Amino acid sequence: MRLNFDQLPAALERALAPVYLVSGDEPLLVEEAADVIRAKARASGYADRTVFFIERGFAWDELRHAAQALSLFAERRLFELRMPSGKPDKGAAQLQGLAEQPPPDVVSLIVAGKLDRKAGEAPWVRAIERQGVWIPVWPVETAALPAWLRARARAMQLEMEPDAARLIMERVEGNLLAAKQELEKLALLAPGEPIDVELVRRSVGDSARYDVFQLAEAAAAGDAERALRVLLGLKSEGIEPTLILWALVRELRGLWQSRERARLHSAARPTGWNQAATPSARAAARIGKMPLARLLRQANQTDRIIKGVARGDPWTAIIGLAGSMAGALQASAESGRVAS
């Protein structure tokens, strides 16, 4: 059968299937689904766990021999197959056999990457769907991410304001694992307290990982002094120029999209969490005066310098880009340097 993640716990309460396939490209949700299956297997006496990492060149005979061998202490066994690519290649027939003729006292758990439509119609996947359980894990829809985070908070006995959840999801760019870690940190910082926007800002401000966002926001808002102060702090802490450039480009793309929406008189926002920031009110007020096309060209040149494709010093280029965004320097894409 095929189940979604929410249906899995109830199905496990009814019976334990001989084989499970958990697939998807959202690591947190895939691992949580696998955890639920492992816990049920342990509770049912499948204490002997063997893990197989299926990569290119994997010796499929290892799995066959393990399936044919008796457990040393005659215990029930859990076979866990980690297959990031989702493509067993030469082992497809063996996986099909594992589903259709499962070894006695063995539960098999296959954890795979995302399976596209063609891969999902492979005979070995169909066999698992007939004889066991396939749990395809899908990413949480963009619009549902704040609600997903608030539900997590409620499960931890925490109260979270909607705006706080939106701010966290914006900061972590839709990375569910990072969002979960941020929520756990907030629970430690303020146990029992409602989680509001101010608490989230204090929390992310304490982490150097998020200082790149503070830099981008200051530069976009025209606060050159603060932008330079944050940038020098990032440099002293050893933050890589690549990460800083990513945050600045993310901010520029958000400004560009905001300007285009205004030009087209559209309220629609792009879907996905792949780069675009939401400009602050101060940044939005400057959009008409910012040479966004030149700034993006300068960002491209800065990227070339960081990668060593173009001549120049990466930190000089980064400082020039941040200064240009803040209006303290004139944007130029010629060499990564800027003219005063």
C-alpha positions, 0 to 999 in steps of 0.5 A: 500500500501507499501511505502519506506520513500522517497515515503511517503511525496508525498503520503501524499500530495495526500491523508491521509490514515485511518491507517499507520504502521511505522516499523523498528529498526532504531529509527531516521528514524522511528521517522522521518517517524512518524513525517511526518505523524503527521504533515500532520494529524495536518494540516488536522485537526486531532488535538486531539492526543491520545497515547497508549503504547502497552506493555505486559498486555496492556488493549486492551479495552482502544483502543476499547472504545476510538474508539467507543467514540465520541471526546469531541469537535467532532474534528478529532482524531489521535490515535498513538499506540507505539508497540516496540515489533511489536507483538500485541498478543491478540490485533492482531484482533483489529488492523485488525479491525482498518484497515478494519473498521476505526472509523469515523474521526480517523487516526491511526498511529502504530509505531512498531519495526522491523517486520520479514518476518513472522510478515509481513505476519500477517493478521493485517499487510496485512489489513493495507497494503490493506486499509492504508499504511505500511512504513517499515524502513530499516537501511542505508547501510554501504557504503551509510552512509557518503552520507546519512550524506552529504545529511543531511548537504546539507539540512541544507545548510552546505557543508561537505567534503566526508572524514569528513562525513566518519570520523563522521560515524566511530566515531558514529559507524553507530548510525544515531541519534548520527550522526544527533546530531553531525551534529547539533553541527557542524552547531552551532560551525561553521555556514556557514563554510565548514565542513572538517576533521579538524573541525570534529576532533576539535568538537569530541575532545571537547566532553568527549564522544569521548575521549575514541576513543582518548585513544584507538588511542594513545594506538594503536599508541604506545603513552603510555604517551598520553594514560595514560594522557587521561585515567586519565582524563576519570577517573576523569570525571567519565567515566565508565570503560565499555565504555573505555574497549569497545573502546580499544576492538574496536581498537584491533579488527580493528588491528586484521582485518587489520592484517588478510587482509594483511595476506590473501592479501585481500582488502575486509573490513568487513561490518557493524559498530559493533566494528571494528576501522580503525587503524591509520598509526602509529598503522598499523606500529606496528601490526607485533610487537603487541601480539594481541591474548594475548591483546584480552585475557587480554581484556576478563579478564578485562571485567570479572573484571569489571563485578565482575566475576573475582577478581581485580580492574577495573581501574588497569585492564584498565590501564594495558590493555592500557599500554600493547597496547601501549607497555609500559607493557607486555600483560598478561591475568592471573589476569588482572594485567600486568608484567613490 
